[in-house]
Amino acid sequence: MSVQSWSNRWLNRLYKIIAILLVLIAVIMSALRLLLPYADNYRQNLQEYVNQVYRSDIKIGHLTTGWQKFGPTLVAKNVSLVESDAVKVFIEEIDIKVDFWSSVKERKLKTTDFTLVGAKVKLDKTLLTAGENKNDTGASFSGLSELFLQQVERFTVKDSQMFVQDFHDQQRRFLIKQLAWLNEGSRHRAAGDVEVDGITKNTLKLQMDVRGTELGNFDGLLYLSG
């Protein structure tokens, strides 16, 4: 058998394999698009999967999905991330646009856009420092840290609030108009516009450059200018 005939035979097989793979991918993508409108039926399954993987106690109120250029989109509404006496994290809407091909290639979630809208975070410093509460919230933060600091490369927070109860039972409110967050390994950078209720009515520019692997365990620099 000549080299030319041998190469032609294998090229022909290669073309057939590629054609079959393209057809399979097209069928899978079509099936995904057909199933997406019924995503809320699988909300409980998704919730249980996320909680199992990230050792969390996330509750999702409503789930809708769609499809855009780079892959599926997911909108989760009325999401409770943490709910305890010391810490409460509630988000009105989480909008996720998945980069389908990059996620398949790297075998982990890759997004083109990850936006949190209407987040409300409440922290009680007194309860956070208490032994039993510290252990309970620490377990929840561990899973959330893995999700937001390792799995998601970048995300944006919009129109959100943070309430901090200090040791003197006084509450301070921080208004986050928009905050962009970028993860680069153990380095985390953020920039955005915030207001500190009761201190200033003007928007402050925030810039942060820190290192760490868990929420609440950062070391770095924080700049505020107004």
C-alpha positions as CSV (number, residue, x, y, z in Angstrom):
1,M,0.0,0.0,0.0
2,S,1.4,3.4,-1.0
3,V,1.9,6.2,1.4
4,Q,-0.6,8.4,-0.6
5,S,-3.4,5.8,-0.5
6,W,-2.8,5.2,3.2
7,S,-2.9,8.9,4.0
8,N,-6.0,9.4,1.9
9,R,-7.8,6.5,3.8
10,W,-7.0,8.0,7.2
11,L,-7.9,11.5,6.1
12,N,-11.2,10.2,5.0
13,R,-11.8,8.6,8.4
14,L,-10.7,11.7,10.1
15,Y,-13.2,13.8,8.1
16,K,-16.0,11.3,9.0
17,I,-15.1,11.5,12.7
18,I,-15.1,15.3,12.7
19,A,-18.5,15.3,10.9
20,I,-20.0,12.9,13.4
21,L,-18.6,15.0,16.3
22,L,-20.1,18.2,14.8
23,V,-23.5,16.5,14.4
24,L,-23.4,15.3,18.1
25,I,-22.5,18.7,19.3
26,A,-25.3,20.3,17.3
27,V,-27.8,17.8,18.7
28,I,-26.6,18.4,22.3
29,M,-26.8,22.2,21.9
30,S,-30.3,21.9,20.4
31,A,-31.4,19.7,23.3
32,L,-30.0,22.2,25.8
33,R,-31.9,25.0,24.2
34,L,-35.1,23.0,24.3
35,L,-34.7,22.2,28.0
36,L,-33.6,25.7,29.1
37,P,-37.2,27.1,29.4
38,Y,-38.0,24.4,31.9
39,A,-35.0,25.1,34.1
40,D,-37.1,26.2,37.1
41,N,-38.3,22.6,37.3
42,Y,-34.7,21.6,38.2
43,R,-34.1,24.5,40.6
44,Q,-34.2,22.2,43.6
45,N,-31.7,19.8,42.0
46,L,-29.3,22.7,41.1
47,Q,-29.6,24.0,44.7
48,E,-28.7,20.7,46.2
49,Y,-25.8,20.2,43.8
50,V,-24.3,23.6,44.6
51,N,-24.7,23.1,48.3
52,Q,-23.1,19.7,48.1
53,V,-20.1,20.9,46.1
54,Y,-19.5,24.1,47.9
55,R,-20.6,23.0,51.4
56,S,-23.1,25.8,51.6
57,D,-26.8,26.4,52.4
58,I,-27.9,28.4,49.4
59,K,-31.6,28.8,48.7
60,I,-32.9,29.9,45.3
61,G,-36.3,31.4,45.0
62,H,-36.7,31.3,41.2
63,L,-34.6,30.2,38.2
64,T,-34.8,31.1,34.5
65,T,-32.4,30.3,31.7
66,G,-31.8,31.3,28.1
67,W,-29.2,31.1,25.4
68,Q,-26.9,33.8,23.9
69,K,-24.0,33.8,21.6
70,F,-21.4,32.1,23.8
71,G,-23.7,29.7,25.6
72,P,-26.5,29.5,28.2
73,T,-27.6,32.3,30.5
74,L,-28.9,31.8,34.0
75,V,-30.9,34.2,36.2
76,A,-31.4,33.2,39.8
77,K,-33.7,35.5,41.8
78,N,-34.2,35.8,45.6
79,V,-31.1,33.9,46.5
80,S,-30.1,33.4,50.2
81,L,-26.4,32.6,50.4
82,V,-26.0,32.7,54.2
83,E,-28.6,33.1,56.9
84,S,-27.5,33.1,60.6
85,D,-27.7,35.4,63.6
86,A,-24.2,36.7,62.8
87,V,-24.3,36.9,59.0
88,K,-27.1,37.2,56.4
89,V,-26.4,37.5,52.7
90,F,-29.4,37.9,50.4
91,I,-29.3,38.7,46.6
92,E,-32.3,39.8,44.6
93,E,-30.8,38.7,41.3
94,I,-27.8,36.8,40.0
95,D,-27.2,37.0,36.3
96,I,-24.8,34.5,34.8
97,K,-23.6,34.2,31.2
98,V,-21.7,31.0,30.7
99,D,-18.8,30.7,28.2
100,F,-19.9,27.2,27.0
101,W,-16.7,26.3,25.0
102,S,-14.2,27.6,27.5
103,S,-16.1,25.7,30.3
104,V,-15.9,22.5,28.3
105,K,-12.3,23.0,27.4
106,E,-11.1,23.8,31.0
107,R,-13.6,21.6,32.7
108,K,-14.7,24.3,35.1
109,L,-17.2,27.1,35.1
110,K,-16.1,30.0,32.8
111,T,-18.4,33.0,32.5
112,T,-18.5,36.0,30.2
113,D,-20.6,37.9,32.7
114,F,-21.4,37.3,36.4
115,T,-23.5,40.1,37.9
116,L,-25.1,40.3,41.4
117,V,-27.9,42.9,41.7
118,G,-29.5,44.1,44.9
119,A,-27.3,42.3,47.4
120,K,-28.0,42.8,51.1
121,V,-25.3,41.8,53.5
122,K,-25.7,42.1,57.3
123,L,-22.8,41.5,59.7
124,D,-22.9,41.5,63.5
125,K,-19.3,41.9,64.7
126,T,-20.2,40.8,68.3
127,L,-21.8,37.5,67.2
128,L,-19.1,36.9,64.6
129,T,-16.4,36.9,67.3
130,A,-18.4,34.5,69.5
131,G,-17.0,31.0,69.4
132,E,-20.0,28.9,68.3
133,N,-21.2,31.5,65.7
134,K,-17.7,31.9,64.4
135,N,-17.5,28.1,63.7
136,D,-20.9,28.0,62.0
137,T,-20.3,31.0,59.7
138,G,-16.8,29.9,59.0
139,A,-18.1,26.7,57.4
140,S,-20.5,28.7,55.2
141,F,-17.8,31.2,54.2
142,S,-15.4,28.4,53.2
143,G,-17.8,27.2,50.5
144,L,-18.6,30.8,49.3
145,S,-14.9,31.6,49.2
146,E,-14.2,28.7,46.9
147,L,-17.1,29.8,44.6
148,F,-16.4,33.6,44.4
149,L,-12.6,33.6,44.8
150,Q,-11.6,30.6,42.8
151,Q,-14.3,29.3,40.5
152,V,-15.5,32.7,39.2
153,E,-12.7,34.8,37.6
154,R,-14.6,38.1,37.7
155,F,-18.0,39.4,38.8
156,T,-19.8,42.7,39.3
157,V,-22.0,43.9,42.2
158,K,-24.6,46.6,41.5
159,D,-27.1,48.6,43.6
160,S,-26.3,46.7,46.8
161,Q,-26.0,47.4,50.6
162,M,-23.9,46.2,53.5
163,F,-25.0,46.7,57.1
164,V,-22.4,46.3,59.8
165,Q,-23.4,46.1,63.5
166,D,-20.4,47.1,65.7
167,F,-19.5,46.2,69.3
168,H,-21.4,49.2,70.6
169,D,-24.7,48.1,68.9
170,Q,-24.4,50.8,66.3
171,Q,-25.2,50.0,62.7
172,R,-23.3,51.5,59.7
173,R,-24.7,51.1,56.2
174,F,-22.5,51.0,53.0
175,L,-24.2,51.6,49.7
176,I,-22.5,49.9,46.7
177,K,-23.5,51.5,43.4
178,Q,-21.2,49.4,41.4
179,L,-18.2,47.2,42.2
180,A,-16.1,45.2,39.7
181,W,-14.1,42.3,41.2
182,L,-11.2,40.4,39.5
183,N,-9.6,37.2,40.8
184,E,-6.1,36.3,39.7
185,G,-5.1,33.2,41.7
186,S,-4.7,34.3,45.3
187,R,-4.7,38.0,44.3
188,H,-8.0,39.9,44.2
189,R,-8.6,43.3,42.9
190,A,-11.8,45.5,43.1
191,A,-12.8,48.9,42.0
192,G,-16.1,50.7,42.3
193,D,-18.3,53.5,43.7
194,V,-19.6,53.4,47.3
195,E,-21.3,55.6,49.9
196,V,-21.0,55.4,53.6
197,D,-24.3,56.3,55.2
198,G,-24.1,59.0,57.9
199,I,-20.5,60.0,56.9
200,T,-20.8,61.4,53.4
201,K,-23.5,62.0,50.8
202,N,-21.0,61.9,48.0
203,T,-19.9,58.8,46.2
204,L,-16.4,57.5,47.1
205,K,-14.1,55.8,44.7
206,L,-12.9,52.5,46.1
207,Q,-9.9,50.5,44.9
208,M,-8.7,47.3,46.5
209,D,-5.7,45.0,45.9
210,V,-5.5,42.1,48.4
211,R,-4.3,38.5,48.7
212,G,-5.9,35.6,50.4
213,T,-7.8,32.4,49.8
214,E,-10.9,33.0,52.0
215,L,-13.4,35.8,52.5
216,G,-12.5,37.8,55.6
217,N,-8.9,36.6,55.5
218,F,-7.3,39.2,53.2
219,D,-4.0,41.1,53.4
220,G,-3.4,44.1,51.2
221,L,-4.3,47.6,50.4
222,L,-7.6,49.5,50.3
223,Y,-8.0,53.0,48.9
224,L,-11.0,55.4,49.3
225,S,-11.1,58.8,47.6
226,G,-13.8,61.3,47.2
